[in-house]
Amino acid sequence: MKNIAVHLAEGFEEIEAISIIDVLRRAEFEVTIVSVIDDLVITGSHNIKVTADSLFEEMDYSTIDMIVLPGGMPGAANLKAHSGLREQILNFSDSNKALGAICAAPMVLGNLGLLKNKNATCYPGFEDELHGAIITGNNVEAVDNIITGKGAGVAIDFALKIVELYKGEKAALKLAKKMIAEQE
């Protein structure tokens, strides 16, 4: 079973975080909600509080297969400012482990130089933060070990792309159908 760590900072986008966590758990992944603040309770950009499973400092990243970053503001900026998370993302990149970021959060990957010469997408207005990326404007992009998504409205598609990455297209389509989220 794949272990995925979804990281939350103050001001995260609730739809993105909860949709991704929910879809990945439905796909039977082990999902850990990680707080990058000194509290397990994190407040989203629309004042919804979520309780994390773990604090960043308590995480054993040797057991994690993928890091996922929901967007939202100032959530994505707070993720970008967390030096420990940036270091862990670079370690994942060096090990060719999977990384996912949606909405404004691809700026974290872009500022680390991880999107250079790769197709990527983000929330409109954050393109300049994706240093060296080939901005497509597509809802979801998956290149090598990196998945990026455009925003809250495509959070389920983004999560299903992660399911496809690890379990294949057939499993992702089956889950989408079960959730009434398949594309026509």
N, C-alpha and C positions, 0 to 999 in steps of 0.2 A: 504494500500500500504506500502511496506517495504521501509525503508530509509537506504541507504548504503553510507558510507563515504569512498571515495578512497583518500588515503593520498599520496601526492607527495613531494619529497625533491629534491634538486639539484642533478642531475645525475641519475634520474629515467629512467627505460627502457621504451621507448616510445610505442613500440608495446604492451607491457603488459598493460600499463596504458590506452591507447586509446581503445584497443580491449575490455578490461573489461568494461570500462565506456560505450562504444557503445552497447555491448551486453546487459548489464543490463538496459540501457535506452530503448532498443528495447523491453525488457521484461516488460516494464512499471513500473520499480522501480524508486523511487525518488533517484537520485544519486547526491551527493555533492562532488565536487572535492575540497579537502582540501590542502592548502599549509602549510607546516610546517616551512617555512621561513617567513621573514617579508615583503614579496612581493607576490602579486597575480600571478605574472608571474614567472614560474619555468622553468629552462632549463634542458632538458633531457640529457642522456648520449651521444646522437648523435646530440646534439646542436639544437634540436627542442624545441621551446618555447610553453608552454601551459599556458593558463590563468585559474586559479582556481576560484571557486565560493566563497570560504571563506578562511580566515586565520584561523589557528588552534585556536588561542586565542578567536576568535569570535564564535566558534562552541558551540551549545547546544547539548551535547551528550545524553541527556535524550530523545531526539527525534530520535536517530540513533539506528538501529537494528543490523548493522554489520559494522565492520572496515575492510577495504581491504588495503593491502600493496603491491604495485608493487615492483619488484626488480630492477636490474640494479646496476651498481657501478659507482660512489660512493653513489648512491641514497639509497640503502638498509642500508649502513653503516650510512648515515645521518639520516635515520628514527630511527635506533637503538640508535643513540646518543641523540635523542630528549626526554628529561625527561618527559615532559608533555604527549607525545604520549605513552611512556612506562607505565605511571601511568593510562592513559585511557584504554590501552589494559588490564592491570591487573584488572581494574574495570569491564570491559566487561567479562573477564574470570570468575571473582567472581560471576557475575550475570548470567553466562551461556549464554551470548550473543555471536553471531557468530563472528568469526575472520577468515580472509583469507590472505594468503601470498604466493607469487609466486617468483620463481627464487632464488635470494640470500636473499630475505626478510624473509623467514621462520627463518633465524638466529635471527631476532628480537624476535620471539615467543620462539625459543629455548633458547636464553640467559635469558629469563624470567622464564624458567622452565616449560613452558606450553605444551611442546611436550613430556614430560617424559612418557615413556611406551606407546606412541601412534604411529601408523603408520604415517609417514610423508615423504615428498619428497622435493627436492630442486635442484638447479643448481649444477652439479657435481663440487666438490671441496669445497663446503660449508657444507658438512655432519658433520664435527667436531663442527660446530656452533649449531647444533640441539641437544643440551645436553639431553641425555637420550632417544631420539626418536628411534623408530624402523624404520630405513631408508629402504624404499622399492625400490626406483628408478623408481617407476611408474610415469606416466605423471601427474596424479592428485590423491590426497588422501583426503578423507573426513572421519573424525572420530569425533564423538560427535559434538561439536560446532566449529570445526576447519577444514578449507580446505587449503591444500597446493598444489602448482603446481611446476613443474620442470623448466619451462623457457618460453621464448618468443614464441616458436613454439607451445605451448599448451595453450596460453592465452585464446583463444576462448573456448576450452574445460573446462578450469578452470572457466570461467564466466558462462558457461552452467551448471556446477555443482552447482554454486550458485543459478541459476534459479531453478534447480531441488530441492535444499534444501527448497526453499520457495514456489514454485508453483507445484512441483511434476515432475516426470519423463516424463509424457505425454506432459506437457507444454514445457519442455526443448527440447524434441525430435521434437516437432512441430516448435519451433524457429530454431533449428539446420537445419531442412529441408528447412525452408523458406530462411535461410542464405546460403544454399548449404554447410553446415558444418557437415552434419550427417556422422557418421562412417559407413563404409561398412563392 
